[in-house]
Amino acid sequence: MSKHGSARAVLAGAAIIALAGCGVPAATAPDIPSQTGRSTPTGATAQATSAAPVSSGRQSATSATSGRQREISQSFVKANSIPFPVAVGNTWVYQTTASGQTGQTTNRIVSAGPGPAGYEVTISSTTEVAGTATSVQPVYVFYPDGTIGYPVPPISGVSVTGGIRWPDAAGLASGQAYHSVLRTQVSQTGQYENANVTVQGVGTMSLSVPAGTYQASVVETTIAGKVGGYTTTVEVTTWIAQSVGPVKTEELIRVAGKTELTTNELLSFTKGAVVGIGS
C-alpha cells in the first residue's frame, strides 16, 4: 500500500476510539464516578508517559474538526453521560457521512464482564458506506482508577503498541488536556514512530441530530504523528448525551496536504434486555 495509505490507516484506526471514559471497581460493572471525585487520573496514559494534565492552546468554544463557532457551556452534564450506558444488547445506529457519501454505522454491545485489568465491554461495530461494509470488535476496558482504555487494532499493515486511555469523568469535566503516546509500526518497513494523543473535555452544548435534541458533553481528541514519512493529524470531536452515549462524532484526518471528514449522527438508540449502568 502507499505511504499515504499507511499513515492514514493507523491514525484512522486510532480515531475509532471517539467515545469517553468513566470508573469501574475491579471485577465489577462500571461504577459512575461523582463530579466531586479526583480531577487527576492515575495511570491515564497508554504508554509510560506523564499523566499530568497540560493546558491546551485550543479555544474550547471552537470545533477542532469543523472550525465553526459553537456555544459551549463550561460545565459538564452528569458524570454518567460518560461514556455510554453499559448493557449487553444496547444498540446505537448512526448516519455516517464520509467523502461525500452517506451510509450507516451500527454499534452493539455483545459482551460485558470482568477481565484481568478491569471491566471489559466488547462492541460490534459495522459501517456500510457506498456498498462497502467494514466490521470491527473493539474491547473497552474500564480500569479501577476511573480511566477507560481503547485498543487500536492492526489496520492495513500498521500495528500499534498499547492503546489510548481517556481520563475519568472528573478529569474531563476539569477542562484540562491529558497527553499520552501511541507507538506505531509499519509492517512493510519495520519503522517505528510515536503518535501524540491529547484528550480534553470542553464543556456542554445543546445538539440536534436525527434522533432528537440533546444536552451533550463535548470531548475533543487529537492524535498527531509521522508515519511512512507523512505528518498525520486526526481530530475527533465527540458529543455524549446523558443515559444515551455518543450522539455525534466528527473525525477529521489531515495527511499529505489532504483532509477527510467523517461524521456520525445518531439515528436511534435501543436498550438491550439487560438493564445496565447508566441506562
C-alpha positions as CSV (number, residue, x, y, z in Angstrom):
1,M,0.0,0.0,0.0
2,S,1.1,3.6,-0.4
3,K,2.8,5.6,2.3
4,H,-0.2,7.9,2.3
5,G,-2.4,4.8,3.0
6,S,-0.2,3.6,5.8
7,A,-0.2,6.9,7.6
8,R,-3.9,7.4,7.2
9,A,-4.7,3.8,8.2
10,V,-3.0,3.9,11.6
11,L,-4.5,7.1,12.8
12,A,-7.9,6.5,11.2
13,G,-7.9,3.3,13.2
14,A,-7.0,5.1,16.3
15,A,-9.8,7.5,15.7
16,I,-12.5,4.8,16.2
17,I,-12.0,5.4,19.9
18,A,-14.1,8.6,19.8
19,L,-16.0,7.9,22.9
20,A,-15.2,8.7,26.6
21,G,-14.4,7.2,30.0
22,C,-15.7,6.5,33.5
23,G,-14.8,4.5,36.5
24,V,-15.0,0.8,37.5
25,P,-14.1,-1.2,40.6
26,A,-12.1,-4.2,39.9
27,A,-14.1,-7.2,38.5
28,T,-17.4,-5.4,38.8
29,A,-19.7,-3.5,36.5
30,P,-18.8,0.2,35.7
31,D,-19.5,2.5,38.6
32,I,-20.2,6.1,37.7
33,P,-17.8,8.5,39.5
34,S,-19.2,11.7,41.0
35,Q,-18.2,15.1,39.8
36,T,-16.6,15.7,43.2
37,G,-14.1,12.9,42.6
38,R,-10.4,13.3,41.7
39,S,-9.5,15.5,38.8
40,T,-6.2,13.9,38.0
41,P,-6.4,10.3,36.8
42,T,-3.9,7.8,37.9
43,G,-2.1,6.0,35.0
44,A,-4.1,7.8,32.4
45,T,-1.7,7.2,29.6
46,A,-1.4,4.4,27.0
47,Q,2.4,4.3,27.3
48,A,4.9,5.3,30.0
49,T,4.4,9.0,29.7
50,S,3.4,11.7,32.1
51,A,-0.2,11.6,33.3
52,A,-0.2,15.2,34.4
53,P,-2.7,17.5,32.7
54,V,-1.3,20.2,30.5
55,S,-3.1,23.3,29.4
56,S,-4.4,23.2,25.9
57,G,-3.8,26.0,23.4
58,R,-7.1,25.4,21.6
59,Q,-10.1,27.6,22.1
60,S,-12.7,25.5,23.8
61,A,-15.6,27.2,22.0
62,T,-14.2,26.3,18.6
63,S,-14.7,22.8,17.0
64,A,-11.4,21.1,16.3
65,T,-12.9,19.3,13.4
66,S,-15.0,21.9,11.6
67,G,-13.6,25.2,12.6
68,R,-17.1,26.7,13.2
69,Q,-18.0,28.6,16.3
70,R,-20.3,26.8,18.7
71,E,-21.8,27.8,22.0
72,I,-20.5,25.5,24.8
73,S,-21.1,25.8,28.5
74,Q,-18.0,25.4,30.7
75,S,-19.7,22.8,32.8
76,F,-20.2,19.1,32.1
77,V,-23.5,17.3,32.4
78,K,-23.8,14.5,34.9
79,A,-20.9,12.1,35.0
80,N,-22.8,9.1,33.9
81,S,-23.2,10.5,30.4
82,I,-19.7,9.3,30.0
83,P,-19.2,7.1,28.0
84,F,-22.4,5.2,27.3
85,P,-24.9,3.0,29.2
86,V,-23.4,-0.5,29.6
87,A,-25.7,-3.4,29.0
88,V,-25.4,-6.3,26.6
89,G,-27.7,-5.7,23.6
90,N,-27.6,-1.9,23.8
91,T,-27.5,-0.7,20.1
92,W,-26.7,2.6,18.5
93,V,-27.4,3.3,14.8
94,Y,-25.7,6.3,13.2
95,Q,-26.0,8.0,9.9
96,T,-22.4,8.0,8.6
97,T,-21.2,10.6,6.0
98,A,-17.7,10.1,4.6
99,S,-16.1,11.6,1.4
100,G,-19.5,13.0,0.4
101,Q,-21.2,9.6,0.6
102,T,-23.8,8.5,3.2
103,G,-24.3,5.2,4.9
104,Q,-24.9,3.7,8.4
105,T,-22.9,2.5,11.3
106,T,-24.3,0.1,13.9
107,N,-22.7,-0.3,17.3
108,R,-23.9,-3.1,19.6
109,I,-22.6,-4.3,23.0
110,V,-22.1,-8.0,22.6
111,S,-20.4,-8.8,25.9
112,A,-19.5,-7.2,29.2
113,G,-17.8,-8.7,32.2
114,P,-14.7,-8.6,34.5
115,G,-11.3,-9.1,32.9
116,P,-7.7,-9.3,34.2
117,A,-7.2,-5.5,34.2
118,G,-10.8,-4.2,34.7
119,Y,-14.3,-4.5,33.4
120,E,-14.3,-5.3,29.7
121,V,-17.0,-4.2,27.2
122,T,-16.9,-5.6,23.7
123,I,-18.8,-3.7,21.0
124,S,-19.5,-5.0,17.5
125,S,-19.3,-2.1,15.1
126,T,-20.3,-2.3,11.4
127,T,-20.1,0.6,8.9
128,E,-21.6,0.4,5.4
129,V,-21.0,3.3,3.0
130,A,-21.3,3.1,-0.8
131,G,-22.0,-0.6,-0.7
132,T,-18.8,-1.4,1.2
133,A,-19.1,-2.8,4.8
134,T,-16.3,-2.9,7.4
135,S,-16.6,-4.5,10.8
136,V,-14.5,-4.3,14.0
137,Q,-15.0,-5.5,17.6
138,P,-13.1,-3.2,19.9
139,V,-12.9,-4.1,23.6
140,Y,-13.1,-1.1,26.0
141,V,-11.5,-1.6,29.4
142,F,-12.9,0.2,32.4
143,Y,-10.0,0.5,34.9
144,P,-10.3,0.7,38.7
145,D,-8.7,4.2,38.6
146,G,-11.6,5.7,36.6
147,T,-9.9,5.8,33.2
148,I,-11.0,3.8,30.2
149,G,-8.9,2.2,27.6
150,Y,-9.4,1.7,23.8
151,P,-7.4,-0.8,21.8
152,V,-6.2,0.2,18.3
153,P,-6.2,-3.0,16.2
154,P,-3.7,-3.5,13.4
155,I,-5.0,-1.9,10.2
156,S,-3.7,-2.1,6.7
157,G,-0.2,-3.1,7.6
158,V,0.2,-0.8,10.6
159,S,0.3,-2.1,14.2
160,V,0.0,-0.1,17.4
161,T,1.6,-0.9,20.7
162,G,-0.8,-0.3,23.6
163,G,-4.0,1.7,23.3
164,I,-5.5,5.0,24.2
165,R,-6.8,6.0,27.7
166,W,-9.2,8.7,28.5
167,P,-9.2,10.4,31.9
168,D,-12.0,9.8,34.3
169,A,-15.2,11.9,34.2
170,A,-13.8,14.4,36.7
171,G,-10.7,14.9,34.6
172,L,-12.8,15.5,31.5
173,A,-15.0,17.9,33.5
174,S,-11.9,19.9,34.6
175,G,-11.3,21.0,31.1
176,Q,-7.6,20.1,31.4
177,A,-5.8,18.5,28.5
178,Y,-4.3,15.0,29.0
179,H,-1.5,13.7,26.9
180,S,-0.3,10.2,26.1
181,V,1.8,8.4,23.4
182,L,0.9,5.7,20.9
183,R,3.8,3.6,19.4
184,T,3.2,2.6,15.8
185,Q,4.9,0.3,13.3
186,V,4.6,0.0,9.6
187,S,4.9,-3.7,8.8
188,Q,6.4,-3.2,5.3
189,T,9.4,-1.2,6.6
190,G,9.5,-2.1,10.3
191,Q,9.8,1.6,11.1
192,Y,8.5,2.7,14.5
193,E,7.0,6.1,15.1
194,N,5.3,7.9,18.0
195,A,1.8,9.4,17.8
196,N,0.9,12.0,20.4
197,V,-2.6,11.9,21.8
198,T,-4.4,14.7,23.6
199,V,-7.8,14.3,25.2
200,Q,-9.8,17.2,26.6
201,G,-13.4,17.9,27.8
202,V,-14.6,21.3,26.6
203,G,-18.0,21.7,28.3
204,T,-21.6,21.1,27.2
205,M,-23.9,22.3,24.5
206,S,-27.4,21.6,23.0
207,L,-27.2,19.5,19.9
208,S,-29.8,18.3,17.4
209,V,-29.3,15.1,15.4
210,P,-31.8,12.9,13.6
211,A,-32.6,11.0,16.9
212,G,-33.5,14.2,18.7
213,T,-32.1,17.2,20.6
214,Y,-29.7,16.5,23.5
215,Q,-27.7,18.4,26.1
216,A,-24.3,16.8,25.4
217,S,-20.8,16.8,26.9
218,V,-18.2,17.7,24.3
219,V,-14.8,15.9,24.2
220,E,-12.0,16.6,21.8
221,T,-9.3,14.1,21.0
222,T,-6.2,14.9,18.8
223,I,-3.8,12.2,17.5
224,A,-0.7,13.6,15.8
225,G,2.2,11.6,14.4
226,K,4.5,10.9,11.5
227,V,4.0,7.5,9.8
228,G,5.6,6.5,6.5
229,G,7.2,9.9,6.1
230,Y,3.9,11.8,6.3
231,T,2.8,14.0,9.2
232,T,-0.8,13.0,10.0
233,T,-3.3,14.5,12.4
234,V,-6.6,13.1,13.4
235,E,-9.0,15.4,15.2
236,V,-12.1,13.8,16.8
237,T,-14.9,15.7,18.5
238,T,-17.5,13.6,20.4
239,W,-20.9,14.7,21.7
240,I,-22.1,12.5,24.6
241,A,-25.7,12.7,26.0
242,Q,-27.0,11.7,29.4
243,S,-28.0,8.0,29.5
244,V,-27.6,7.6,25.7
245,G,-23.9,7.8,25.0
246,P,-22.3,9.4,21.8
247,V,-24.9,11.2,19.7
248,K,-22.5,12.6,17.2
249,T,-18.8,12.3,16.3
250,E,-16.8,14.2,13.8
251,E,-13.4,12.8,12.7
252,L,-11.1,15.0,10.6
253,I,-8.0,13.4,9.1
254,R,-5.2,15.6,7.7
255,V,-2.4,13.8,5.8
256,A,-0.1,14.7,2.9
257,G,-1.9,18.0,2.3
258,K,-5.3,16.4,2.1
259,T,-8.2,16.3,4.5
260,E,-11.0,13.8,5.0
261,L,-14.1,14.3,7.2
262,T,-16.3,11.5,8.6
263,T,-19.4,12.4,10.6
264,N,-21.7,10.1,12.6
265,E,-25.1,11.3,13.8
266,L,-27.4,9.2,16.0
267,L,-30.5,7.8,14.3
268,S,-31.6,5.5,17.1
269,F,-30.6,4.1,20.5
270,T,-32.2,0.8,21.6
271,K,-31.7,-0.7,25.1
272,G,-30.8,-4.3,25.5
273,A,-32.9,-6.7,27.5
274,V,-30.5,-6.5,30.5
275,V,-30.5,-3.2,32.4
276,G,-27.0,-1.9,32.8
277,I,-25.1,1.1,34.3
278,G,-26.2,4.4,33.0
279,S,-29.5,3.1,31.5
